């Protein structure tokens, strides 16, 4: 009978050791799951920030596109208005090339509406 009690005691001790080992492993698994959950939360927050940044950049790109379009229209309008004029230099009869150069460099120009035919 003593051998049966001894074997029972040995089985109980092995069972307790296995239970303690499973409890330690369970604690490690729980900690790992908590770490994974934390990483998932951080990734989710980062993804939301990236999405918000992308939306903001898209809106800014649309604004730049609209401004560029507006500037193009202004340039076309200015080009059309400028084309109505042609630049003539004032020259006097018998003036030498040097006088003409001086006249042009001093800003002695007149503008006259361009004639369209």
N, CA, C and O of each residue as an XYZ file, in Angstrom:
468
protein
N       0.805     -1.173      0.000
C       0.000      0.000      0.000
C       0.855      1.245      0.000
O       0.475      2.263     -0.578
N       1.955      1.176      0.614
C       2.859      2.319      0.658
C       3.343      2.650     -0.731
O       3.567      3.820     -1.043
N       3.509      1.649     -1.573
C       3.971      1.928     -2.937
C       2.883      2.607     -3.761
O       3.185      3.414     -4.640
N       1.623      2.288     -3.486
C       0.508      2.935     -4.195
C       0.444      4.392     -3.772
O       0.256      5.262     -4.623
N       0.589      4.682     -2.511
C       0.564      6.063     -2.007
C       1.743      6.829     -2.590
O       1.604      7.994     -2.965
N       2.876      6.197     -2.666
C       4.071      6.840     -3.211
C       3.866      7.169     -4.689
O       4.230      8.253     -5.146
N       3.283      6.231     -5.429
C       3.031      6.484     -6.846
C       1.972      7.565     -7.026
O       2.085      8.389     -7.933
N       0.969      7.576     -6.198
C      -0.075      8.597     -6.272
C       0.513      9.970     -5.985
O       0.214     10.943     -6.676
N       1.353     10.037     -4.957
C       2.017     11.296     -4.606
C       2.849     11.784     -5.797
O       2.837     12.972     -6.119
N       3.568     10.870     -6.445
C       4.407     11.218     -7.588
C       3.558     11.742     -8.747
O       3.944     12.720     -9.388
N       2.423     11.124     -9.030
C       1.522     11.560    -10.102
C       0.944     12.931     -9.768
O       0.839     13.790    -10.644
N       0.573     13.141     -8.516
C       0.025     14.435     -8.091
C       1.080     15.522     -8.252
O       0.766     16.617     -8.719
N       2.316     15.242     -7.877
C       3.394     16.229     -8.005
C       3.661     16.553     -9.488
O       3.868     17.713     -9.842
N       3.655     15.539    -10.336
C       3.853     15.771    -11.767
C       2.699     16.596    -12.342
O       2.897     17.467    -13.188
N       1.507     16.301    -11.866
C       0.328     17.037    -12.318
C       0.408     18.498    -11.888
O       0.062     19.396    -12.655
N       0.864     18.730    -10.666
C       1.013     20.107    -10.161
C       2.095     20.850    -10.958
O       1.928     22.021    -11.299
N       3.192     20.166    -11.246
C       4.263     20.795    -12.021
C       3.768     21.133    -13.421
O       4.069     22.209    -13.938
N       3.017     20.234    -14.038
C       2.473     20.497    -15.377
C       1.477     21.647    -15.338
O       1.444     22.475    -16.248
N       0.673     21.699    -14.293
C      -0.306     22.780    -14.143
C       0.400     24.129    -13.992
O      -0.008     25.117    -14.603
N       1.462     24.169    -13.177
C       2.226     25.411    -13.002
C       2.876     25.841    -14.322
O       2.903     27.025    -14.659
N       3.395     24.866    -15.053
C       4.019     25.172    -16.345
C       2.977     25.713    -17.327
O       3.244     26.673    -18.050
N       1.790     25.098    -17.354
C       0.725     25.580    -18.242
C       0.270     26.978    -17.845
O      -0.047     27.802    -18.703
N       0.240     27.246    -16.523
C      -0.154     28.568    -16.048
C       0.878     29.606    -16.492
O       0.505     30.704    -16.905
N       2.164     29.275    -16.412
C       3.215     30.199    -16.842
C       3.109     30.455    -18.343
O       3.229     31.593    -18.799
N       2.883     29.393    -19.098
C       2.728     29.539    -20.552
C       1.494     30.372    -20.866
O       1.525     31.218    -21.760
N       0.414     30.138    -20.139
C      -0.818     30.903    -20.331
C      -0.586     32.391    -20.070
O      -1.103     33.243    -20.793
N       0.193     32.696    -19.035
C       0.518     34.089    -18.720
C       1.331     34.713    -19.851
O       1.094     35.860    -20.229
N       2.288     33.960    -20.391
C       3.098     34.456    -21.505
C       2.239     34.689    -22.751
O       2.403     35.689    -23.451
N       1.324     33.754    -23.018
C       0.435     33.902    -24.178
C      -0.444     35.137    -24.013
O      -0.646     35.887    -24.968
N      -0.961     35.349    -22.818
C      -1.802     36.525    -22.560
C      -1.013     37.811    -22.773
O      -1.514     38.766    -23.366
N       0.230     37.828    -22.282
C       1.078     39.004    -22.467
C       1.363     39.233    -23.952
O       1.348     40.368    -24.427
N       1.620     38.153    -24.674
C       1.879     38.268    -26.118
C       0.659     38.785    -26.854
O       0.773     39.625    -27.747
N      -0.508     38.284    -26.481
C      -1.744     38.757    -27.107
C      -1.945     40.246    -26.815
O      -2.361     41.004    -27.692
N      -1.651     40.658    -25.587
C      -1.741     42.078    -25.239
C      -0.789     42.917    -26.082
O      -1.153     44.010    -26.515
N       0.415     42.431    -26.319
C       1.398     43.147    -27.145
C       0.913     43.258    -28.585
O       1.023     44.307    -29.220
N       0.372     42.140    -29.085
C      -0.140     42.149    -30.456
C      -1.302     43.138    -30.571
O      -1.382     43.886    -31.545
N      -2.185     43.146    -29.604
C      -3.315     44.078    -29.614
C      -2.828     45.524    -29.594
O      -3.390     46.382    -30.274
N      -1.790     45.789    -28.817
C      -1.228     47.136    -28.758
C      -0.644     47.552    -30.105
O      -0.842     48.683    -30.550
N       0.073     46.640    -30.748
C       0.649     46.930    -32.064
C      -0.458     47.170    -33.087
O      -0.349     48.061    -33.929
N      -1.520     46.374    -33.012
C      -2.642     46.542    -33.937
C      -3.277     47.923    -33.747
O      -3.618     48.589    -34.724
N      -3.430     48.341    -32.520
C      -3.990     49.666    -32.244
C      -3.091     50.773    -32.798
O      -3.580     51.734    -33.393
N      -1.791     50.640    -32.605
C      -0.846     51.634    -33.119
C      -0.890     51.681    -34.640
O      -0.889     52.760    -35.233
N      -0.928     50.512    -35.270
C      -1.002     50.469    -36.730
C      -2.295     51.093    -37.237
O      -2.300     51.795    -38.249
N      -3.375     50.837    -36.537
C      -4.661     51.414    -36.924
C      -4.612     52.937    -36.834
O      -5.077     53.633    -37.737
N      -4.057     53.444    -35.757
C      -3.936     54.895    -35.594
C      -3.036     55.489    -36.676
O      -3.341     56.546    -37.229
N      -1.937     54.813    -36.977
C      -1.029     55.298    -38.018
C      -1.718     55.285    -39.376
O      -1.542     56.206    -40.173
N      -2.498     54.251    -39.640
C      -3.227     54.173    -40.910
C      -4.234     55.307    -41.032
O      -4.398     55.883    -42.107
N      -4.898     55.624    -39.951
C      -5.846     56.731    -39.969
C      -5.135     58.050    -40.224
O      -5.647     58.899    -40.954
N      -3.959     58.231    -39.629
C      -3.195     59.458    -39.848
C      -2.740     59.550    -41.302
O      -2.800     60.621    -41.906
N      -2.289     58.439    -41.860
C      -1.859     58.429    -43.261
C      -3.045     58.753    -44.167
O      -2.911     59.513    -45.126
N      -4.187     58.182    -43.865
C      -5.381     58.442    -44.668
C      -5.769     59.916    -44.599
O      -6.092     60.524    -45.619
N      -5.737     60.483    -43.405
C      -6.067     61.906    -43.256
C      -5.065     62.774    -44.002
O      -5.448     63.754    -44.641
N      -3.784     62.421    -43.926
C      -2.755     63.178    -44.638
C      -2.955     63.075    -46.141
O      -2.791     64.061    -46.860
N      -3.301     61.909    -46.612
C      -3.530     61.716    -48.046
C      -4.721     62.548    -48.523
O      -4.678     63.141    -49.600
N      -5.771     62.588    -47.725
C      -6.931     63.395    -48.083
C      -6.574     64.877    -48.101
O      -7.010     65.614    -48.985
N      -5.783     65.309    -47.127
C      -5.358     66.709    -47.075
C      -4.490     67.056    -48.284
O      -4.653     68.115    -48.890
N      -3.570     66.157    -48.628
C      -2.709     66.402    -49.779
C      -3.522     66.429    -51.070
O      -3.226     67.214    -51.971
N      -4.524     65.594    -51.165
C      -5.390     65.579    -52.338
C      -6.140     66.904    -52.464
O      -6.248     67.465    -53.555
N      -6.652     67.394    -51.345
C      -7.351     68.683    -51.352
C      -6.396     69.805    -51.750
O      -6.770     70.696    -52.513
N      -5.171     69.767    -51.240
C      -4.188     70.792    -51.600
C      -3.817     70.700    -53.075
O      -3.616     71.725    -53.726
N      -3.724     69.499    -53.602
C      -3.423     69.328    -55.025
C      -4.548     69.905    -55.878
O      -4.291     70.516    -56.916
N      -5.776     69.716    -55.449
C      -6.910     70.288    -56.167
C      -6.850     71.812    -56.135
O      -7.150     72.466    -57.134
N      -6.465     72.379    -54.992
C      -6.332     73.831    -54.889
C      -5.243     74.343    -55.820
O      -5.422     75.357    -56.495
N      -4.113     73.641    -55.855
C      -3.019     74.034    -56.748
C      -3.470     73.935    -58.203
O      -3.156     74.805    -59.016
N      -4.198     72.883    -58.524
C      -4.698     72.709    -59.878
C      -5.635     73.851    -60.261
O      -5.547     74.392    -61.363
N      -6.527     74.210    -59.349
C      -7.457     75.313    -59.614
C      -6.697     76.629    -59.776
O      -7.009     77.422    -60.664
N      -5.700     76.861    -58.920
C      -4.912     78.093    -59.016
C      -4.132     78.126    -60.328
O      -4.038     79.174    -60.967
N      -3.580     76.998    -60.727
C      -2.835     76.919    -61.986
C      -3.753     77.205    -63.165
O      -3.379     77.915    -64.098
N      -4.938     76.655    -63.116
C      -5.913     76.894    -64.178
C      -6.273     78.378    -64.242
O      -6.361     78.963    -65.321
N      -6.480     78.973    -63.069
C      -6.791     80.405    -63.006
C      -5.654     81.246    -63.552
O      -5.889     82.219    -64.269
N      -4.422     80.882    -63.221
C      -3.270     81.627    -63.736
C      -3.161     81.477    -65.250
O      -2.808     82.432    -65.942
N      -3.457     80.305    -65.763
C      -3.439     80.084    -67.211
C      -4.457     80.960    -67.906
O      -4.172     81.549    -68.949
N      -5.642     81.047    -67.330
C      -6.677     81.912    -67.899
C      -6.246     83.375    -67.855
O      -6.470     84.120    -68.809
N      -5.632     83.780    -66.756
C      -5.149     85.162    -66.648
C      -4.064     85.433    -67.684
O      -4.046     86.501    -68.296
N      -3.158     84.473    -67.887
C      -2.087     84.640    -68.870
C      -2.662     84.749    -70.273
O      -2.203     85.569    -71.067
N      -3.662     83.932    -70.588
C      -4.302     84.009    -71.907
C      -4.967     85.360    -72.106
O      -4.860     85.962    -73.175
N      -5.649     85.833    -71.081
C      -6.313     87.131    -71.153
C      -5.296     88.254    -71.331
O      -5.499     89.160    -72.140
N      -4.214     88.192    -70.585
C      -3.174     89.209    -70.701
C      -2.533     89.175    -72.085
O      -2.281     90.219    -72.686
N      -2.277     87.990    -72.576
C      -1.686     87.842    -73.904
C      -2.602     88.452    -74.961
O      -2.137     89.127    -75.880
N      -3.907     88.213    -74.827
C      -4.873     88.766    -75.771
C      -4.888     90.291    -75.716
O      -4.945     90.958    -76.749
N      -4.838     90.823    -74.525
C      -4.860     92.281    -74.382
C      -3.572     92.925    -74.885
O      -3.602     93.988    -75.505
N      -2.448     92.281    -74.617
C      -1.164     92.820    -75.058
C      -1.061     92.755    -76.580
O      -0.423     93.608    -77.198
N      -1.683     91.750    -77.182
C      -1.605     91.612    -78.628
C      -2.317     92.746    -79.351
O      -2.143     92.904    -80.560
N      -3.100     93.527    -78.652
C      -3.794     94.660    -79.256
C      -2.858     95.835    -79.501
O      -3.222     96.782    -80.197
N      -1.680     95.782    -78.945
C      -0.728     96.869    -79.074
C       0.516     96.381    -79.791
O       0.879     95.208    -79.701
N       1.184     97.311    -80.520
C       2.492     96.982    -81.056
C       3.435     98.100    -80.675
O       3.028     99.256    -80.556
N       4.667     97.764    -80.489
C       5.673     98.676    -79.984
C       6.423     99.299    -81.149
O       6.974     98.596    -81.996
N       6.438    100.629    -81.185
C       7.170    101.355    -82.212
C       8.213    102.219    -81.536
O       7.953    102.793    -80.479
N       9.375    102.318    -82.125
C      10.382    103.211    -81.567
C      10.302    104.542    -82.286
O      10.000    104.577    -83.479
N      10.562    105.626    -81.599
C      10.585    106.964    -82.213
C      11.933    107.149    -82.883
O      12.988    107.007    -82.265
N      11.864    107.467    -84.150
C      13.102    107.707    -84.886
C      12.949    109.026    -85.644
O      11.896    109.336    -86.201
N      13.972    109.736    -85.642
C      13.956    110.995    -86.392
C      14.652    110.776    -87.713
O      15.568    109.959    -87.812
N      14.218    111.506    -88.737
C      14.844    111.385    -90.060
C      16.289    111.808    -89.985
O      16.609    112.827    -89.374
N      17.170    111.036    -90.601
C      18.582    111.363    -90.666
C      19.345    111.058    -89.397
O      20.508    111.440    -89.271
N      18.705    110.367    -88.437
C      19.407    110.062    -87.188
C      20.356    108.916    -87.423
O      20.070    108.002    -88.196
N      21.478    108.970    -86.756
C      22.464    107.900    -86.917
C      22.049    106.693    -86.080
O      21.184    106.789    -85.209
N      22.681    105.556    -86.361
C      22.401    104.349    -85.613
C      22.655    104.535    -84.141
O      21.943    103.969    -83.312
N      23.665    105.326    -83.799
C      23.979    105.543    -82.400
C      22.855    106.300    -81.706
O      22.514    105.988    -80.565
N      22.277    107.287    -82.378
C      21.165    108.037    -81.793
C      19.949    107.136    -81.611
O      19.230    107.239    -80.617
N      19.726    106.248    -82.585
C      18.591    105.342    -82.474
C      18.777    104.404    -81.284
O      17.839    104.138    -80.533
N      19.995    103.912    -81.129
C      20.261    103.025    -80.005
C      20.038    103.756    -78.694
O      19.455    103.217    -77.753
N      20.528    105.035    -78.649
C      20.318    105.817    -77.429
C      18.843    106.065    -77.212
O      18.362    105.993    -76.082
N      18.121    106.356    -78.274
C      16.696    106.635    -78.160
C      15.959    105.406    -77.649
O      15.092    105.512    -76.781
N      16.308    104.227    -78.193
C      15.640    103.006    -77.768
C      16.007    102.636    -76.347
O      15.156    102.185    -75.581
N      17.275    102.824    -75.985
C      17.684    102.448    -74.639
C      17.163    103.404    -73.591
O      17.095    103.048    -72.415
N      16.787    104.630    -73.993
C      16.271    105.582    -73.009
C      14.781    105.406    -72.797
O      14.185    106.090    -71.965
N      14.176    104.498    -73.541
C      12.761    104.230    -73.319
C      11.857    105.096    -74.158
O      10.686    105.243    -73.807
N      12.316    105.668    -75.224
C      11.477    106.527    -76.061
C      10.668    105.672    -77.023
O      10.971    105.614    -78.215
N       9.657    105.022    -76.515
C       8.824    104.177    -77.330
C       7.393    104.657    -77.237
O       6.991    105.255    -76.239
N       6.642    104.399    -78.255
C       5.200    104.695    -78.220
C       4.472    103.426    -78.543
O       4.974    102.569    -79.271
N       3.307    103.310    -78.008
C       2.483    102.158    -78.318
C       1.306    102.615    -79.133
O       0.726    103.666    -78.863
N       0.956    101.856    -80.101
C      -0.215    102.150    -80.917
C      -1.013    100.869    -81.030
O      -0.448     99.776    -81.070
N      -2.327    101.006    -81.081
C      -3.122     99.788    -81.231
C      -2.728     99.082    -82.510
O      -2.522     99.721    -83.542
N      -2.625     97.774    -82.445
C      -2.302     96.984    -83.621
C      -3.534     96.927    -84.512
O      -4.665     96.833    -84.034
N      -3.298     96.984    -85.782
C      -4.423     96.898    -86.697
C      -4.601     95.462    -87.109
O      -3.635     94.756    -87.399
N      -5.811     95.046    -87.133
C      -6.088     93.680    -87.565
C      -6.759     93.752    -88.922
O      -7.642     94.579    -89.150
N      -6.345     92.899    -89.796
C      -6.925     92.904    -91.140
C      -7.618     91.602    -91.419
O      -8.169     91.416    -92.503
